[in-house]
Amino acid sequence: MMPIRFLALLMATAAVPSSVKAESVDAVAQPTSALTPTATKAAPTGADFPSVTAAAANRAAIPTATEAASTRAAFAAASTPQSAPPTTPLDTPRAAPIGRDAALALPVRPIEFDPPEPELREVHGVPVLYLEDHTLPLVSVLARFTGGYGRLGRERYGAGTALPTLLRYGGTESLSPEDLDERLEFFALQTSFGGGGEAIFASLNTLTEHVDTAVALWGDMLRRPGFDAQQIEVWRGSELERVLRRPDDPGRLAYSEFNRLLYGDHPVGWEMAPSDLEPEDVAPARLHELHRLIVCPDNLTLGVTGDAAWEDIEPVLARLLEGWPECTGPLPDAPEPNILREPGLWIIPRDLDQSVIVMAHPTDVHQDDSPEYFAAQIGNSILGGGGFSSRLLSRVRTEEGYAYSASSLWTTPRRFDGIVGAITRTRSANTVPAIALILDVLEETRSKAPTAEELGTAIDQIVNGFVFNFEDASQIVSRKMAYLAQDFPSDWLERYLAGVQEVTPESVRSVFDAKLRPQDMTILVVGDPERIGWEALRSLGPVTVLDMEMLGDAPVRPPPN
């Protein structure tokens, strides 16, 4: 049970009758090591399923008929011209508060929010997180397989990336891709498949009446994929097209090349290239090999939510798991990154009117239950992750007008070092002044503690968003599945909420002073060095030019004299 703060704002345009009483009840609440061009949602969750939300209600007493009649009579009298009799101070009624004062005067009581908690069960040795929810006649089943291309070496990068997509679109041993699609459509089944370097995810959503058939069909897709050759070629062609178009997007090019610059030959630094997509790299035999290594019970965690009692769904899961072959071998450990620790400026020349700027350096703050981690989270929000209230956006956009947006980043992997830095885009002529300003703001955060208002805004953004972590049952279960697989405490989200509320201005300043080193930034610019000015670029330090040749290895050359 956790107390949650709530503030009701009411912009009243007339006096509030003293006979009207109001009560307001609401629930509030919050929220890898790679830099990504989108706000990396995060960790992957399931699709949309029946909602399990915290209730919010505003209740007010309604004036009686007598009170309403008195009020109408008072307004009628006020609209009729007449001479007012003399009054004494005791006859003058006290003015009721209006507007903001009326809102702040409303009585607010704290509430207790107790989110639903999944039960941990086990079927045939596979952990199952189960959360019953009869909101709608639907059942969702989720699967998480530990393992992905990040543990298998660059030679399996193409096949490891293709595997989740082709589990969905490659058919099964008994059904062609077209027959499979027809079957899914006939039963109105929703499925999703995805993954990354560390895990593969799959989900199923079905009407309760079809749960037996749906789980059997979904299980066939997971256990006995067909990996249709034509669908493999469709995927390969689409991926080649995406690879060849990558330089056309300056932002995506900057983020991917910055990862490669910092992480080198590590899964975080990999970017798909034509050499990863040769036909033999994604052949059916290669896909079946990876499938037997990853998509197997030893790596599996299941989740079930919805309109199904445990005694009804347990035998369905037992049939899904019965006879599923064990994994063909243990997965190797994820490699530890060797992050570049070399300050300087790198530029990728592009004929552009604007420059994309990315800068960062390694940091050893990890995602754990420590005051340092929570201070870093709040600090990042104040620095540049909190939108219009952040320091970077206020200085770069509002005060100087260099850019429409500017933000900070602070990745905090659980086991390895992350990075801290900043991102923006600006006109070529403003590239160097914008970089210099960002570095100045970063330096200021090491000595200037946030104000009470900055700290309160950052904490409130997390606290007031906390309830959105419990919008539906599948969201709750999928998050618990990730915690279980990654050895997080089961109450991690509650610990996070409590931890950020204990952050102080001094703890934020202290973590910036200890972990942020603006002088050690690795800076990458994608833009036109002629428009920016070579001399201006050199004023920031040594400049290295990166040549992009068919997205292969990036040779370096010095800038012109």
N, C-alpha and C positions, 0 to 999 in steps of 0.2 A: 504494500500500500504506500503510495507516495503522494504528498501534498503538492498541488499544482497551483501556480499563481494565475490569476485571470484579471484583466482590466476591461470593463465595459465602457465604451465611448458612445455617448449619446449627444448629438448636436440638436438641442431643443430650440425651437423658434418661439415658444411662448412659455409663460410661467407654468410650472408644474404644480397642480393642486396639492395642498398639503395633505389631503386625505388619500392620495395615491401613494402606495408603497411599492417598491420594486425590489426583486431579488434576482440575481444573475448567477447562473451556474454554467461553467464551461470547463473544458479540459484542454490542456496545452502540452506540447512536447518537442524532438529533433531529427538530427540526421539519423596508387597501388604502386609498384614503385615507378611506374612509367608516366611520362608526360603525355597527355592525350589531347587532341584538338577539341573534344567536347567535354563538357563537365561530366567526367566519368562517373556516372551513375554507377555507380557504383558497383557495387557488387551485383551480379545478376540475380533476379528474382523471377518468380513465375508470372503468368499472365494474369489478367483481371479476373477475379473470382468474387463470390458473394462477400459483401461487406460485413465487417465486424468493427463498428466504429464506436467511439466514446460519445455519449449523448450530451447535448448542450441545450439548455432551456432558459428563456427569460420569462419570468412570470410577474404580472402586476395585478394588484387588486383593482377591481372595476368600481367606480363610484356608484352609489345607490341612485334609484330614480329620484329621490328627494334631493340629493346633492346635485344631480344633473339639472333638475328644474331650477334650483337656486342659482346655479351657474348661468343658465339661460336668462333668468330674470336679471342677474347682475349685468350681463352684456347688453340687454335691452335698455336698462336704466342708463348705462354709460353712453348709449347712442342717442339719448333724448336730451336736448339742451335744457339746462335748468341751473338755477343758482344753488350752489352748494352751501349748506349750513356751516357755520364755524365749527371747527373741530379742535380737540385737545390732543396732545401727543399720545395719550392713552387710546384715543379713538383711531389712530393711524395704524393699519395693519402692516406687519413686517413683510417686506418684499420677498417672495420666494426666489431661490436661485434659478438662473436660466443658463442655457448654453453649456459651456465647458464646466462651469461651477456646478450645474445641476448633475452633469455626468459624474463628476468626482465625488458628489455628495451621496450618490447611490450606495446603499449598503451592499457589500460584496462578501460572501462567505467562502472560505477555502473548501475545496472538494477533495475527495479521495478517489484516485483513479487506479483501478486494479485490472490491468490488461489480462486477457486470456492467456493461459500458459499451456503449450502442447505437452502431451504425455509421451514419454520415451518408452517405446515398446521394442520388441524384437521378433522377427519372423525368419526362420531358417538361418539364424546367425547374422542377419542384416538389421542394423538399427532402423527403427521407424518412428518418426515424430508424428503424432496423431492429435488432431484438434477437431472435435465434432462441432458442426455449425449447421443448424437447420433453417437458416435464413431463406435459402432457395433450394429447390430440388436438384442440386448439382453436387458433384463430387470432383475433387481435384487430386491428382496423384503427381508427385514431383520426385525426380531422381537426380542425384548428384554423384558423379564418378570422379574421384580424385585421380588426376593425371591429365596431361596435355602435352602439346608440342614442346613446352618449355623444359620438359624433363628428358627429351628424346634425341636431342642433337639437331643441327641444322639440316642434315640430310633428310629428316622426316618432317620438316617444317611445312612443306606443301600439303602432304597427306594429313598431317595433324590438324591443319587449318580447315581442310575440306571435310574431315570426318563428321562433325555435327550436321552440316548441311546435307550430306549424302545419306545420313541415317534417316532423314526426313524424306528426301526426294529420290532416293535411289531404289525404291521398292524393297521387297523382301524376297526370300528364297521362293515363296509360293505365289507372290503377287507382283505383277509389273507395276511400275510407277503410276500408270494410268488407272489400273484396277485398284491400287491402294488409295489413290485420290478419290475415286468413286465411293469406296467403302467409308472413308472418313466423312465425305459429304453426306452420305445416306444417313449416318447416325449422328450428324451434326457435332462431330468431335473436333475440339480445338486442341492442337498440339503445338509445341514449340521446342526447338533444339538450338543449343548454342554452346559456347565454350571459349576458352582462352588457353594461356600457357600452363595453367595449374589444374583445371577441371573442365569437365563436360557436363552440361545440364540438359534435362528434358522434362517436359510437363505435359499433362493430359487433363482436359476438362470435359466432363460428360454429364448428361442427365443421369439421375440416380437409377432410373429403370434400365439404362444401357450399360451399367458399370461393368458387368461381367464381360460382355462382348468388347467393350472399349479397352479394358485393361489387357485382354488377350491380344487384341490387334496391336496396341501400343507395345506390348511385350515382344511381339513378333518383329516389330521395327527395331527394337533395341537388341534382341538376342540373335536374330537371323536376317541381317540386312542383305539386300541383293546387290548393292553397289553397281547399278546398271551402267554399262559403258557409255551409253549415249548421254546420260545425265552427268557422268563424270566429265565428259567433253564440254557439255554446256557450262558446268562450273568453271572448268579450266579456261575456257574462252572468256567468260565474264571477268575472271580474276586477272587475266592478261590485259584486258582492256582497262581495268581499274589501275593496274600497275603503270601502264603506259601513259595514263592521264594524270598520274600523281603530280608531276611537275607543274601542271596547269593550275593547281590550287596552292598559292603561296603559303597559306596558313598550314595546311596539311604537310607540305614539303618542309616547312620550318620545324614543326613538331617532330616529325619522323626522323629528320636528319639530326636534330638536337639529341634525340634519344640515342641514335647511332654514334654520334660524336662522344657522348658521355659514357655509354655502356658498351660500345664496341661489339665484339662477337659474343653477346649474351642475349638471351631471348627478349629482354626488354629493348635491346638495340636492333633487333632484326626487323627488316622491312622486306616484304615480298618482292622478289625480282624474277625476271623471266627464267633464270637458271634454276629456280625452285619449282618451276611449273612444267618441266619436261614431261612428256607422256608417261615415261616409266616412273616418275616421282609420285604420280597419283594413280597408278594402275590399280585395278581391283585387288590384286594380290597384296600390294603394299597396304591398302586400306583394311583388308581382312586381318593382316598381321597386327596393325595398330588396334583394331577393334578387339581382338582376343587379349591384348595386353592391358587395355584400359577399361572397356565396357564389359565388366564382369563383377560378380558379387563381392569379391575381396575389396573392391574400391568403392562400393555402393553405399549410399545413405538414401533412404526413402522418406517421403513426407506424404501424409494424407490429410485432407481437410474436406469438410462439407457434410452433406446429408447422408451419413452412413454411420451406423453404430459399429463399434469395434468387432462385435461378434459376427457382423455381416461382411465387413471388409477384410478381416484377417484371412479367411479361406481364399479370397480372391488374390491376395498378395502371395499366399502360399503357393497357389498354382502358377503365378508369375515366376517365382523363384525356383520352383522345383526342377531339378535336373539342369540348371544353368551351369555350364562348365566353369571351373575355377580359372583365374587369370593364368596366362602362360608363363608368367614370371614376375618378380618384384620390380616395381618402378624405381629407377635411380632417383637419388635426391636432387632437388632443384639446385642448379649451380649458383654459387655466390657471385654477385657482380663485382667487377673491378672498375669502379667509377673513376672517370678522368678527374684528376685533381690538378688542373693546369689553368691558371687564369690567363685571359687573353681574349681577343676578338677574332671570330671567324666570320667570313662573309660568303654567301652563295650569290653570285651575280645574276640578276634577273632584270629585264627591261620593264621596270615597274615604276609607277608614280608614287607608290607607297612602299614602306619598309615594314617587314615583320620582325619584331625583336623578341628574342627569348634569352633569358639568362638564369643561371642557377649554379650552385655548388653543392657537394655532398654534405649531409648532416646525419648524425647518429641518434636522432630522436626516433624511438620506435613506438608502435601502437601497443601500449600496455597500460596498466592501472597505476600510473605514476603522475605526480603533480607536474613534472616537466612536460609530459605528453599533453595534458589538458591545457597547460599554459600555451604550448605551441599552437594548439587548435584555435584557442581564442585569439592569440596573437596574429595568426594568419588571417583571421576574419577582420581584425582591426586594420591590418596592414593593407590588404587588397582583396580578400576573399568575401567581404561583406557588402559588395555592391556600392551604391552611391555614398554610403556613410564611411567608406574606407579611406585611409590616408592617401594611398596612391591615386585613386580616382579623383579625390578632391584636388590634389596638387597637379596631376598631369592633365586632367580634363578641365576642371572648374577654374583653377587659377591661371594656368598657362595656355590652355586650349591646344595642346599638342596632339591629343588623340580623343576619339570618342570613348574608348574604353581602355582600362589598364587594370591588371589584376596580379595578385601574388599566388604562389603555389608552394605548398609544403607537404611533400609526400612522406608518409611514416609507415613503411612496411613493418610487419611484425618481427621478421627475423633478420633482415638486411638493412643497410643504410638507405636512406632516401635522399631527396634533394629539396632545397629551398631556393626560391628565386622569384622572377616576375616575368610578365608577358604584356606586350602592347603592339599596336600598329600606329604608324604615323607617316606624314608626308616625308619625302626624301630629305628635304631641307631641314626638317626638325629631328632627324634620326639621332644625331649626336647630342643635341641639347636634351632630348627626351631621355636618352640613356643616362646622361650626367645627372638629370633631375631624379630619376629613379634611384640611382646609387646614393644620392644625397638623402632621399627619404629613408632608404634602408639603413643608412648610418644613423639617422636621427632616432630610429626606433631602439637603438642600442642604449641610448642615454636618456631618452624622453619617455617616461612611463605613460601609458594611456590615461586619459581623464576618466573620471567616474562615469561620465555619460557614454564615452566610447566603450568602456568595459560593459556597462549595463546593456547597451544596444547589442553588442556581440553575444552576450549570454542570452538575452531575450530572444534573439533570432533562433537559437537552438531550443530553448525551453518552449517557446510558443509553437514550435514545429514538431514537438515530441509526439503528439497524438497521431501525426500522419505516418508514424511507423506502425500503426495498428489499424490501418484502413480496412484490410480484409484478412481473412484467415490464412490464405496462401502466402501473403506477405510475411506474416508472423512466422509461419512454419519454415519458409525458405531461408529466412534469416537465421533461425535456430539451427537449421541444417548446416549452414556455413560456419556458425560458431562451433558446432560439434566437430565438423571436419577439420577445422583449423585450431582446435584445442583452446578456444576462448571459454571463459566462464559463461555459464548459461544465462546469467543476469548481466551480461556485458553492457547492454543498452542502458539499464538502470544505473550501473556504475558510471557510465559515460555522463549521463545527465547529472548525477551528483557531483562528479569530478569537475565539470566545467563551471558549476555554480560556486565552487570553492576557489576559483582563480582570482587573484588580486592584481592590481596594477603593477606592483613590484615584481610579482612572479612572472608577468609577461615581459617586463623590461629585462629581468634577469635571464630568461631563456633566450631572448634576442641577443643580449650581450655575449652570452656564452656560445651560441650556436650560429649566429649570422655574421658573415665576414664579407662585406661588399667588395673589398679589395681582391678577393679570391674568386670572383665570378667568372665563369666561362660564358661568353656572350656570343650568340649567333644572330646574324642579320641576313635576311633574305631581301635583296633590293638592288638598286642600281648604284654602284659605287661612284660612278661619274657624277650623278646628280647629288649624291650625298656629299662627295668630296673626299679624296684620298687623304688629304692633310688632316681634315677633321676626324676621320676614322683613326688615323695614327695618333691623334692626341689622347685616345683612350688606352693606348698600349700597342703591343705587337699585333699585326694584322695578318691573318692567314686566309688565303682564298681556297674555297672548296669547289672543285669542278665536278659536275654531275654528268657522268657518261653512261647513259642507258641504265641508270640506277644501280650500277654495280659498285665496285669499290670506289671510294671518293678520293682521288689523288689530290694532293695539296700542292700549292705553288705560292711563292711570295707575291705580294702585290707589286705593281710597277713602281719604279723609282719616281 
